[in-house]
């Protein structure tokens, strides 16, 4: 399992694939599969059987996961950047390689 440079709550932009250019917040990360779910990106239609919670059943729209290699972190100015790590005092922090700001 590799260390991912994207964390839950980060704002990211899709840089490749069908949803290229769309932005959103990371809601969940699957470390074992190197995939992430981004808010309102990669929406799929899922057929749901009727159940106690959903007695009607039907078709539900939900987000599907995207591979992290297709995501790029956004800086506070809204531009894509790569992520580096550095020590600040005795703390290890992530920083933007483009603007050198701590994320």
ABEGO torsion letter per residue (X at the ends): XBBBABBBGBBBBBABEAABGBBBBBABBBAAAGBBBBBGBGBBBBBBBBBAABAAEEBBBBBBBBBAAABBBBBAAGBBBBBBBBBBEABBBBBBAAAGBBX
